Structure formats: structure tokens, C-alpha cells
């Protein structure tokens, strides 16, 4: 970029020099036109020069102007131009570095986001598996509790049946005893009281004991 700037300045100076040379040639031609009546055909070729002819003094003048302009620009404008260009290059480099840093940051954030999404998916799967396990455990617990409750109810029913059976047997035995007493009273023609009934039982047991002893 600096080389291009110097080249542009050189072209500008050369163009200025050529313009100055053309102006000088034009002025000389006008002077020649004004003095044409004083010149003869014999010396016309000596007084006039071709516009395309190289002039050493004009080249030296142009080069001197170029050096002077270069010195002025180097002393005044060039430091500012160079500083501005350097600042611009630094700003561009900083912008590029910032853009690269932002790109890397965006890539890092994207990677973190994808990692979080994957982690969230794993957590969701784990939660579903845990919920499924809890459901199975709850199901088994409910079934076990239902079985235990049914077993308790069955045992309670069995106990109730046994109690009712014992009560019925006791009632039946009591009624049978009373009926036997009544029948015995009718057979012997006496009223058998509970005391008399107990005495008869004792007598019967005693007779059974004696009969067993005699048999031995």
C-alpha cells in the first residue's frame, strides 16, 4: 500500500512536469507567431523545437520539483499519512482478531450448548428410567400389600369361623346335655337337677372305674 502511494505521487509529479513543459512549448509557439514577420524561412527550423523533443532543463526542473514535493510531503504530510495508515492497519488487524475471537467464542458456546442438550437428554432418559423403576416398585408394593391384606382377611375369617364353630359346638353340647338330662329324668321318673346330674355322672364314672378294675 505504501509503494502504491509513492507511485501515485511520482505519477502526479511527472504529470505536473509534463503539463509545465507543454505550457512552456505553447508559450514559445505564441512568441514565434508574434515574431514571424521578423524571421525568415531560412532560420525558422533553428528557432522552433519539436514539442515531443526531450529537454534536459525541463527534466531537471521536474526532478527538482519532485524532490522538493517529496521532501515537503515527507516532513509534513507523510508522517500523518503513515500514522493513519498504520492505525488503519492496526484497526483492521484488531477487528480481524476480534472477529476470530468471537468466532471461537461462538464455537465454544455452541459446543457447550450441544453438550448441555446431550446432558439434558441423558437426564431425561435417566428420569424416565427412574420413573419406570419407581412404577414397577410401586406396583410390586401395591400387589404385596394387597396380598398381605387378603391373607390377613383370610386369617381373620378363619378365626371368626373357628370361634363361631366353637360357640356352636358349645351351644350344641349344652343343649344336648340338657336334652339328655330331660330324657333321663323322664325315664327314671324323677326331676334331675344340676346337682343330681353331677352326682349321677360321678356315680357313672365310679362304676366304670370299678368295672375296669374287675376286668383286670
C-alpha positions in Angstrom: 0.0 0.0 0.0 2.9 2.4 0.8 4.5 1.6 -2.6 1.3 2.4 -4.4 1.1 5.7 -2.7 4.6 6.6 -3.6 3.9 5.5 -7.2 0.8 7.7 -7.4 2.8 10.7 -6.0 5.5 10.1 -8.6 3.0 9.9 -11.5 1.4 13.1 -10.2 4.7 15.0 -10.1 5.6 13.7 -13.6 2.2 14.8 -14.9 2.8 18.3 -13.4 6.1 18.4 -15.1 4.7 17.4 -18.4 2.0 20.0 -18.1 4.5 22.6 -17.3 6.6 21.6 -20.3 3.6 21.8 -22.6 2.8 25.2 -21.3 6.3 26.4 -22.0 6.2 25.0 -25.5 2.9 26.7 -26.2 4.2 30.0 -24.9 7.2 29.6 -27.2 5.0 28.9 -30.1 3.0 32.1 -29.4 6.2 34.1 -29.2 7.2 32.6 -32.5 3.9 33.6 -34.1 4.3 37.2 -32.9 7.8 37.4 -34.3 7.0 35.6 -37.6 7.2 38.7 -39.6 10.8 39.2 -38.4 12.0 35.7 -39.1 12.9 34.3 -42.5 12.3 31.0 -43.9 16.0 30.2 -43.6 16.3 30.3 -39.8 12.8 29.0 -38.9 13.9 25.5 -38.2 16.6 26.7 -35.8 14.2 28.8 -33.7 11.4 26.2 -33.3 11.7 22.9 -31.5 9.5 19.8 -31.7 7.0 19.5 -28.7 8.0 15.9 -28.3 11.7 16.6 -28.1 13.4 15.9 -24.8 14.5 18.9 -22.8 17.2 18.4 -20.2 16.4 21.6 -18.3 12.7 20.6 -18.1 13.6 17.2 -16.8 16.0 18.6 -14.2 13.3 21.1 -13.2 10.7 18.4 -12.9 13.0 16.2 -10.9 13.8 19.1 -8.6 10.1 19.8 -8.1 9.6 16.1 -7.4 12.3 16.1 -4.8 11.0 19.3 -3.2 7.5 18.0 -3.1 8.8 14.7 -1.8 10.7 16.4 1.0 7.7 18.5 1.9 5.4 15.5 2.0 8.0 13.5 3.9 8.3 16.3 6.5 4.7 17.3 6.9 2.1 15.0 5.4 3.8 11.7 5.2 4.1 11.1 9.0 0.4 11.7 9.4 -0.4 9.6 6.3 1.8 6.8 7.6 0.4 7.1 11.1 -3.2 7.0 9.7 -2.4 4.0 7.5 -0.6 2.2 10.4 -3.6 3.0 12.6 -6.0 1.7 10.0 -3.9 -1.5 9.5 -3.8 -2.0 13.3 -7.6 -1.4 13.5 -8.2 -3.9 10.7 -5.9 -6.4 12.4 -7.7 -5.8 15.7 -11.1 -6.2 14.0 -9.9 -9.4 12.4 -8.6 -10.7 15.7 -11.8 -9.7 17.5 -13.9 -11.4 14.8 -11.7 -14.6 15.1 -12.1 -14.4 18.9 -15.8 -14.0 18.6 -16.0 -16.9 16.2 -14.1 -19.1 18.6 -16.3 -18.0 21.4 -19.4 -18.8 19.3 -18.0 -22.2 18.6 -17.2 -22.7 22.3 -20.8 -21.6 23.3 -22.3 -23.9 20.6 -20.2 -26.8 21.8 -21.3 -26.1 25.4 -24.9 -25.8 24.3 -24.8 -29.1 22.4 -23.1 -30.7 25.5 -25.9 -29.3 27.7 -28.5 -30.7 25.3 -26.9 -34.1 25.3 -26.7 -34.0 29.1 -30.3 -32.9 29.3 -31.3 -35.8 27.1 -29.4 -38.2 29.3 -31.0 -36.7 32.4 -34.4 -37.1 30.8 -33.7 -40.7 29.9 -32.5 -41.3 33.5 -35.6 -39.7 34.9 -37.8 -41.8 32.7 -35.9 -45.0 33.7 -36.2 -44.0 37.3 -39.9 -43.3 37.0 -40.3 -46.7 35.3 -38.4 -48.4 38.1 -40.5 -46.5 40.7 -43.7 -47.5 38.9 -42.6 -51.2 38.9 -41.6 -50.9 42.6 -44.9 -49.2 43.4 -46.8 -51.9 41.5 -45.0 -54.7 43.3 -45.5 -52.9 46.7 -49.2 -52.5 45.9 -49.6 -56.1 44.9 -47.6 -57.2 48.0 -49.8 -55.1 50.3 -53.0 -56.4 48.6 -51.8 -60.0 49.1 -50.9 -59.3 52.7 -54.3 -57.6 53.3 -56.1 -60.6 51.6 -54.1 -63.0 53.7 -54.9 -61.1 56.9 -58.6 -61.0 55.9 -58.5 -64.8 55.2 -56.9 -65.5 58.6 -59.4 -63.2 60.3 -62.3 -65.1 58.5 -60.8 -68.4 59.6 -60.5 -67.2 63.2 -64.1 -66.0 63.0 -65.2 -69.3 61.6 -63.3 -71.2 64.3 -64.8 -69.0 67.0 -68.3 -69.5 65.6 -67.7 -73.2 65.3 -66.6 -73.4 68.9 -69.5 -71.4 70.1 -71.9 -73.6 68.1 -70.3 -76.8 69.5 -70.5 -75.4 73.0 -74.2 -74.4 72.4 -74.9 -77.8 70.9 -73.2 -79.7 73.7 -75.0 -77.6 76.3 -78.4 -78.3 74.6 -77.5 -82.0 74.1 -76.7 -82.2 77.8 -79.9 -80.6 78.8 -81.8 -82.8 76.5 -80.1 -85.9 77.9 -80.9 -84.8 81.4 -84.6 -84.3 80.5 -84.8 -87.7 78.8 -83.1 -89.4 81.8 -85.5 -87.7 84.1 -88.4 -88.9 82.2 -87.0 -92.4 82.1 -86.5 -92.7 85.8 -89.5 -90.6 86.6 -87.5 -88.0 88.6 -86.6 -84.5 88.1 -82.9 -84.3 87.7 -81.4 -81.1 89.0 -78.0 -80.0 88.0 -76.7 -81.3 91.3 -78.4 -84.6 90.8 -77.0 -84.7 87.3 -73.5 -84.1 88.6 -74.0 -86.9 91.2 -75.1 -89.3 88.5 -72.1 -88.5 86.4 -69.8 -89.2 89.4 -71.6 -92.4 90.1 -71.3 -93.5 86.5 -67.6 -92.7 86.4 -67.1 -94.7 89.6 -68.9 -97.7 88.2 -66.9 -97.5 85.1 -63.7 -97.5 87.2 -64.8 -100.5 89.2 -65.7 -102.4 86.1 -62.3 -101.8 84.6 -60.6 -103.0 87.8 -62.7 -106.2 87.9 -61.8 -106.8 84.3 -58.1 -106.7 85.1 
